[in-house]
Amino acid sequence: MKSLRSSELDKMRVMWSTGFEDYDVYNIDLLITQINCLMSRK
């Protein structure tokens, strides 16, 4: 969680049972914002 909160993602990989797919992330700070929101709710 600490590394996700401090780094902006520009690509994301999803693993499927038949392989994987790469996706470009356009809102690169979305994950940081969401994690910070969830952590503040504790």
Beta strands, then each sheet from edge to edge (+ up, - down):
strand 1: 11-16
strand 2: 19-24
sheet 1: 1+ 2-
end
